[in-house]
Amino acid sequence: MRTLWDLTRLAWLNVARRPGRALLTIVGIAVGMTAVVGMLGLSQAARSGIEAQLSRLGHDLVLVLPGGASDLSAEATLSLDLDALETVEGVREYGALWRRSLPVATGNRRGFLMTIGMSPASFREADRFFGDFSVAQGRLPQARDETLLSHGAAQDLGLTLDDEVVIRDQAFRVSGVLAPSDSDEVQGALLVPLASLWTVTGASSTMSLAWARAAEGAEVQAVAERVKQALQGQGSPIQVQTSARISRVVDTVLRALTTALTAIAGLALAVGAVGLANTMATAVVERTREIGVFMAVGARRRQIALLYILEAGMLGLIGGTVGVLIGIGLALSLTAAIGGLGSGVALGSPVHGPTIGLAVLGSVALGGLAGWWPARRAASLPPVEALRHE
């Protein structure tokens, strides 16, 4: 017992000789760490995904949304005259999008597909709204009777360049096909000029959202106020947001959510720590005579204390490692499941090296802390009384 290595080896032997009790203690720590890592991973994935989308939109973006709508996929619509933005000071470009599920027919295939009407400026800025937006074949629509197909829509309908597709009662010629994309917003959709979608539906000036870009050097919030003044009172209740303000709101919500989830998961981890402390306290009682023997052969009190802290730390390390691995799997599964629901939000990776490293170190520290009181109790036992213990 003269070296740290001797103490570590003895601590491991003590853990291994009671596998049933050690396993239950490890499970308690693992459950708590799984909850912590899983919830933190999911929260980080949501944060990084949303931040990436907002960063893609750009700091100079002003969004005009239906009053009461909270996201770009809301069903509510606007009815606006966008030409009112032509003379607004600080606006260098503007446009609109409208999403509708419409009947589509080609040959003997019929069904409903998402149809996205886009203004000319929206086609030019499509990368900002849909992420990876690249034309693999052909070109963007230039005439009112042309449509751009997503890769998924082209496969579903069996169409290629210059083929014809009927949207409701109007025929459109395929001018281009997009490259495969992970964007749920555009995958499986047909994209047509916004004016054409108005003609097909008979609902002019209708849109899901409008947008404007502030001129270089213009103060974005001031431009947003002028955009609001220009469009307000046209009949549709609107809310005007800047990408910076949306980012701040999202960050506040995610921070609150992360705090709440971490607190709940921390309770589970605390229960595991209490179980570990109870295991170590029981071990002290059961091995009182053994402690007396160690002291009789020259072991110092701090060595006895360190032995029990090492045992607790080992249990924490094993339980924490198992919990981290399961937590990563849980976070990955939840991230994939949410992405598969077509939520329109591309989540980032839930696996972050620093978080994992801190979680493992934290589990070791938690184990050592939980074992501190039992270790102190073991070290304070009088040698003679410990030897007499039955």
C-alpha positions as CSV (number, residue, x, y, z in Angstrom):
1,M,0.0,0.0,0.0
2,R,3.0,2.3,-0.4
3,T,2.2,3.5,-3.9
4,L,-0.8,4.9,-5.8
5,W,-0.6,2.0,-8.1
6,D,-1.0,-0.5,-5.2
7,L,-4.0,1.5,-4.0
8,T,-5.6,1.6,-7.4
9,R,-5.1,-2.2,-7.9
10,L,-6.5,-2.9,-4.5
11,A,-9.5,-0.6,-5.2
12,W,-10.2,-2.5,-8.4
13,L,-10.1,-5.9,-6.6
14,N,-12.5,-4.6,-4.0
15,V,-14.9,-3.5,-6.8
16,A,-14.6,-6.8,-8.6
17,R,-15.2,-9.0,-5.6
18,R,-18.7,-7.7,-5.2
19,P,-19.9,-7.7,-8.9
20,G,-23.7,-7.7,-8.1
21,R,-23.5,-4.6,-5.9
22,A,-21.1,-2.9,-8.2
23,L,-23.3,-3.6,-11.2
24,L,-26.4,-2.0,-9.5
25,T,-24.3,1.1,-8.5
26,I,-23.0,1.4,-12.0
27,V,-26.5,1.2,-13.5
28,G,-27.6,4.0,-11.2
29,I,-24.8,6.3,-12.4
30,A,-25.3,5.2,-16.0
31,V,-29.0,6.1,-16.1
32,G,-28.3,9.6,-14.8
33,M,-25.4,10.2,-17.2
34,T,-27.5,8.9,-20.1
35,A,-30.2,11.4,-19.3
36,V,-27.7,14.2,-19.0
37,V,-25.7,13.4,-22.2
38,G,-28.9,12.6,-24.2
39,M,-30.7,15.8,-23.3
40,L,-27.7,18.0,-23.7
41,G,-26.8,16.4,-27.0
42,L,-30.3,16.9,-28.4
43,S,-30.3,20.5,-27.2
44,Q,-26.9,21.2,-28.8
45,A,-28.1,19.6,-32.0
46,A,-31.1,21.8,-32.1
47,R,-29.1,24.9,-31.3
48,S,-26.4,24.3,-33.9
49,G,-29.0,23.4,-36.6
50,I,-31.1,26.5,-36.0
51,E,-28.0,28.8,-35.8
52,A,-26.8,27.4,-39.1
53,Q,-30.1,28.1,-40.8
54,L,-30.3,31.7,-39.4
55,S,-26.6,32.3,-40.4
56,R,-27.5,31.2,-43.9
57,L,-30.3,33.7,-44.1
58,G,-27.9,36.5,-43.5
59,H,-27.8,39.5,-41.0
60,D,-29.4,41.8,-43.5
61,L,-32.7,39.9,-43.9
62,V,-36.1,41.3,-43.0
63,L,-38.9,38.7,-42.9
64,V,-42.6,39.6,-43.2
65,L,-44.7,36.8,-41.7
66,P,-48.4,36.4,-41.2
67,G,-49.6,37.9,-37.9
68,G,-49.4,35.2,-35.2
69,A,-47.2,32.9,-37.2
70,S,-44.0,31.7,-35.5
71,D,-42.2,29.9,-38.3
72,L,-41.7,29.8,-42.0
73,S,-43.9,26.6,-42.4
74,A,-47.0,28.1,-40.9
75,E,-50.3,27.6,-42.8
76,A,-51.4,31.2,-42.4
77,T,-50.9,33.4,-45.5
78,L,-50.4,37.1,-46.4
79,S,-52.1,39.2,-49.0
80,L,-49.8,42.0,-49.8
81,D,-48.8,44.4,-52.6
82,L,-45.0,44.0,-52.6
83,D,-44.6,46.8,-55.0
84,A,-45.0,49.1,-52.0
85,L,-41.4,48.1,-51.0
86,E,-40.0,49.6,-54.2
87,T,-39.5,53.0,-52.8
88,V,-38.7,52.0,-49.1
89,E,-35.5,53.6,-48.1
90,G,-32.7,51.0,-47.4
91,V,-34.4,48.1,-49.3
92,R,-32.1,46.8,-52.0
93,E,-34.1,43.7,-53.0
94,Y,-37.4,42.0,-52.0
95,G,-39.4,38.9,-52.9
96,A,-42.0,36.4,-51.6
97,L,-42.7,32.6,-51.4
98,W,-46.0,30.7,-51.3
99,R,-46.4,27.0,-50.4
100,R,-49.5,25.1,-51.5
101,S,-50.3,21.4,-51.8
102,L,-52.0,21.1,-55.2
103,P,-53.2,18.2,-57.5
104,V,-50.5,17.2,-60.0
105,A,-50.9,14.9,-63.0
106,T,-48.6,13.5,-65.6
107,G,-49.4,10.6,-67.9
108,N,-51.2,8.1,-65.7
109,R,-49.8,9.4,-62.4
110,R,-51.9,11.7,-60.2
111,G,-51.6,13.0,-56.7
112,F,-51.0,16.0,-54.5
113,L,-47.5,17.5,-54.3
114,M,-46.1,20.6,-52.6
115,T,-45.9,23.4,-55.0
116,I,-43.8,26.4,-54.1
117,G,-44.3,29.7,-55.9
118,M,-41.3,32.0,-55.9
119,S,-40.7,35.5,-57.1
120,P,-37.7,36.1,-59.4
121,A,-35.6,37.4,-56.6
122,S,-36.5,34.4,-54.4
123,F,-35.2,32.1,-57.1
124,R,-31.9,34.1,-57.1
125,E,-31.7,33.9,-53.3
126,A,-33.0,30.3,-53.0
127,D,-29.8,29.1,-51.3
128,R,-30.5,31.3,-48.4
129,F,-34.0,29.8,-47.8
130,F,-33.4,26.2,-48.8
131,G,-29.7,25.6,-48.1
132,D,-28.2,23.4,-50.8
133,F,-30.2,24.6,-53.9
134,S,-28.3,23.7,-57.1
135,V,-29.8,22.9,-60.5
136,A,-28.4,19.5,-61.7
137,Q,-30.1,19.6,-65.1
138,G,-31.5,22.4,-67.2
139,R,-32.1,25.9,-65.7
140,L,-34.4,27.9,-63.5
141,P,-37.9,28.8,-64.8
142,Q,-37.9,31.8,-67.1
143,A,-41.4,31.6,-68.5
144,R,-44.7,31.5,-66.7
145,D,-45.4,28.0,-68.0
146,E,-42.1,26.5,-66.8
147,T,-41.4,24.6,-63.6
148,L,-38.3,23.4,-61.7
149,L,-38.6,20.0,-60.1
150,S,-36.8,18.8,-57.0
151,H,-34.9,15.6,-57.3
152,G,-37.6,13.8,-55.4
153,A,-40.5,15.1,-57.4
154,A,-38.7,14.2,-60.7
155,Q,-38.3,10.6,-59.4
156,D,-41.9,10.4,-58.1
157,L,-43.4,11.7,-61.4
158,G,-40.9,10.0,-63.7
159,L,-40.1,13.3,-65.5
160,T,-37.1,14.8,-67.1
161,L,-36.2,18.0,-69.0
162,D,-38.9,19.3,-71.4
163,D,-41.6,16.9,-70.1
164,E,-45.0,18.2,-69.3
165,V,-46.7,18.2,-65.9
166,V,-50.2,19.5,-65.2
167,I,-50.7,21.5,-61.9
168,R,-54.4,21.7,-61.2
169,D,-55.6,22.6,-64.8
170,Q,-52.5,24.3,-66.2
171,A,-49.7,22.6,-68.1
172,F,-46.0,23.3,-67.2
173,R,-42.9,22.3,-69.0
174,V,-40.0,21.1,-66.9
175,S,-37.1,23.6,-67.3
176,G,-34.8,22.0,-64.8
177,V,-34.2,19.4,-62.1
178,L,-32.5,20.2,-58.8
179,A,-29.7,18.1,-57.4
180,P,-30.5,15.8,-54.4
181,S,-30.9,17.8,-51.2
182,D,-31.4,17.1,-47.5
183,S,-33.7,20.1,-47.2
184,D,-37.2,18.9,-46.1
185,E,-38.6,22.2,-47.3
186,V,-37.9,21.6,-51.0
187,Q,-37.5,17.9,-51.3
188,G,-40.4,16.4,-53.3
189,A,-41.7,19.8,-54.4
190,L,-42.4,21.6,-57.7
191,L,-41.1,25.2,-57.9
192,V,-42.9,27.6,-60.2
193,P,-43.0,31.4,-60.7
194,L,-45.1,33.0,-58.0
195,A,-47.2,34.8,-60.7
196,S,-48.0,31.4,-62.3
197,L,-49.1,29.9,-58.9
198,W,-51.4,32.9,-58.5
199,T,-52.9,32.2,-61.9
200,V,-53.4,28.5,-61.2
201,T,-55.1,29.2,-57.8
202,G,-56.9,32.4,-58.7
203,A,-55.6,34.0,-55.6
204,S,-53.4,36.9,-56.5
205,S,-51.0,38.7,-54.1
206,T,-51.1,35.7,-51.7
207,M,-47.9,34.4,-50.1
208,S,-46.6,32.5,-47.1
209,L,-43.9,35.0,-46.4
210,A,-42.3,38.1,-47.9
211,W,-38.8,39.2,-47.4
212,A,-36.5,42.2,-48.0
213,R,-32.8,42.8,-47.9
214,A,-31.3,45.8,-46.3
215,A,-28.9,47.8,-48.5
216,E,-25.2,47.7,-47.6
217,G,-24.5,50.0,-44.7
218,A,-28.2,50.4,-43.8
219,E,-29.3,49.8,-40.2
220,V,-31.4,46.6,-40.5
221,Q,-33.8,47.3,-37.6
222,A,-34.6,50.8,-39.1
223,V,-35.2,49.2,-42.5
224,A,-37.5,46.6,-40.8
225,E,-39.6,49.5,-39.2
226,R,-39.9,51.2,-42.6
227,V,-41.0,47.9,-44.3
228,K,-43.6,47.4,-41.6
229,Q,-45.0,50.9,-42.2
230,A,-45.1,50.4,-45.9
231,L,-47.0,47.0,-45.7
232,Q,-49.2,47.6,-42.7
233,G,-52.8,48.3,-43.3
234,Q,-53.1,46.3,-46.5
235,G,-55.6,43.9,-45.0
236,S,-53.4,41.1,-43.7
237,P,-52.1,41.3,-40.1
238,I,-48.3,41.0,-40.3
239,Q,-45.3,40.7,-38.1
240,V,-41.9,41.9,-39.2
241,Q,-38.8,40.3,-37.9
242,T,-35.1,40.6,-38.6
243,S,-32.9,37.5,-38.7
244,A,-30.8,38.9,-35.8
245,R,-33.9,39.3,-33.6
246,I,-35.1,35.8,-34.4
247,S,-31.7,34.5,-33.5
248,R,-31.9,36.2,-30.1
249,V,-35.3,34.8,-29.4
250,V,-34.4,31.3,-30.4
251,D,-31.2,31.5,-28.3
252,T,-33.2,32.6,-25.2
253,V,-35.7,29.8,-25.7
254,L,-33.0,27.1,-26.3
255,R,-31.1,28.3,-23.2
256,A,-34.2,28.0,-21.0
257,L,-35.0,24.6,-22.5
258,T,-31.4,23.4,-22.0
259,T,-31.5,24.5,-18.4
260,A,-34.8,22.8,-17.7
261,L,-33.7,19.5,-19.4
262,T,-30.3,19.5,-17.6
263,A,-32.0,20.1,-14.2
264,I,-34.3,17.1,-14.8
265,A,-31.4,14.9,-16.0
266,G,-29.3,16.1,-13.0
267,L,-31.9,14.8,-10.6
268,A,-31.5,11.3,-12.1
269,L,-27.7,11.6,-11.8
270,A,-28.0,12.8,-8.2
271,V,-30.1,9.7,-7.4
272,G,-27.3,7.6,-8.8
273,A,-24.7,9.5,-6.7
274,V,-26.7,8.8,-3.6
275,G,-26.8,5.1,-4.4
276,L,-23.0,5.1,-4.9
277,A,-22.5,6.8,-1.5
278,N,-24.8,4.2,0.1
279,T,-22.7,1.4,-1.5
280,M,-19.5,2.8,-0.2
281,A,-20.9,3.4,3.3
282,T,-22.1,-0.2,3.4
283,A,-18.6,-1.3,2.3
284,V,-17.0,0.6,5.2
285,V,-19.2,-1.2,7.7
286,E,-18.6,-4.6,6.1
287,R,-14.9,-4.2,5.9
288,T,-14.2,-2.5,9.3
289,R,-12.0,-5.4,10.5
290,E,-10.1,-5.3,7.2
291,I,-9.5,-1.6,7.7
292,G,-8.1,-2.3,11.2
293,V,-5.7,-4.9,9.7
294,F,-4.5,-2.4,7.2
295,M,-3.9,0.2,9.9
296,A,-2.1,-2.5,12.0
297,V,0.4,-3.2,9.2
298,G,1.2,0.5,8.8
299,A,-1.4,2.0,6.5
300,R,-2.0,5.7,7.1
301,R,-5.4,7.2,7.5
302,R,-5.1,9.2,4.3
303,Q,-4.2,6.0,2.4
304,I,-7.4,4.4,3.7
305,A,-9.4,7.4,2.7
306,L,-7.8,7.4,-0.8
307,L,-8.5,3.7,-1.2
308,Y,-12.3,4.3,-0.8
309,I,-12.3,7.4,-2.9
310,L,-10.6,5.4,-5.7
311,E,-13.2,2.7,-5.5
312,A,-16.0,5.3,-5.7
313,G,-14.2,7.0,-8.6
314,M,-13.9,3.7,-10.5
315,L,-17.6,3.0,-10.1
316,G,-18.3,6.5,-11.3
317,L,-15.9,6.2,-14.3
318,I,-17.5,2.9,-15.4
319,G,-21.0,4.1,-14.9
320,G,-20.3,7.4,-16.5
321,T,-18.6,5.9,-19.5
322,V,-21.5,3.5,-20.1
323,G,-24.0,6.3,-19.6
324,V,-22.2,8.6,-22.0
325,L,-22.2,5.9,-24.7
326,I,-25.9,5.2,-24.3
327,G,-26.6,8.9,-24.1
328,I,-24.8,9.5,-27.4
329,G,-26.8,6.7,-29.0
330,L,-30.0,8.2,-27.6
331,A,-29.2,11.7,-28.8
332,L,-28.3,10.4,-32.3
333,S,-31.5,8.4,-32.4
334,L,-33.7,11.3,-31.4
335,T,-32.0,13.6,-33.8
336,A,-32.5,11.2,-36.7
337,A,-36.2,10.6,-35.6
338,I,-36.9,14.4,-35.5
339,G,-35.2,14.9,-38.9
340,G,-37.3,12.1,-40.3
341,L,-40.5,13.8,-39.3
342,G,-40.0,16.4,-41.9
343,S,-40.0,19.2,-39.3
344,G,-38.2,21.6,-41.7
345,V,-35.4,22.1,-39.1
346,A,-32.1,20.5,-40.0
347,L,-30.5,19.5,-36.7
348,G,-26.8,19.6,-36.2
349,S,-24.6,16.9,-34.7
350,P,-25.4,16.0,-31.1
351,V,-21.9,14.6,-30.5
352,H,-19.5,17.2,-29.2
353,G,-16.0,16.1,-27.9
354,P,-15.7,18.6,-25.1
355,T,-19.1,17.8,-23.7
356,I,-18.3,14.1,-23.8
357,G,-15.0,14.6,-22.1
358,L,-16.5,16.8,-19.4
359,A,-19.3,14.2,-18.8
360,V,-16.8,11.4,-18.2
361,L,-14.6,13.5,-16.0
362,G,-17.7,14.7,-14.2
363,S,-18.8,11.2,-13.5
364,V,-15.4,10.4,-12.0
365,A,-15.5,13.5,-9.8
366,L,-19.1,12.7,-8.8
367,G,-18.0,9.2,-7.8
368,G,-15.1,10.5,-5.7
369,L,-17.4,13.1,-4.1
370,A,-20.0,10.5,-3.3
371,G,-17.3,8.3,-1.7
372,W,-15.7,11.1,0.3
373,W,-17.9,10.8,3.4
374,P,-17.6,7.0,3.6
375,A,-13.8,7.3,3.0
376,R,-13.5,9.9,5.8
377,R,-15.5,7.6,8.1
378,A,-13.2,4.6,7.2
379,A,-10.1,6.7,7.9
380,S,-11.4,7.9,11.3
381,L,-12.0,4.4,12.7
382,P,-9.8,3.6,15.8
383,P,-7.5,0.7,14.8
384,V,-8.1,-1.3,18.0
385,E,-11.9,-1.1,17.7
386,A,-11.7,-1.9,14.0
387,L,-9.8,-5.1,14.8
388,R,-12.3,-6.2,17.4
389,H,-15.2,-5.6,14.9
390,E,-17.1,-8.8,13.9
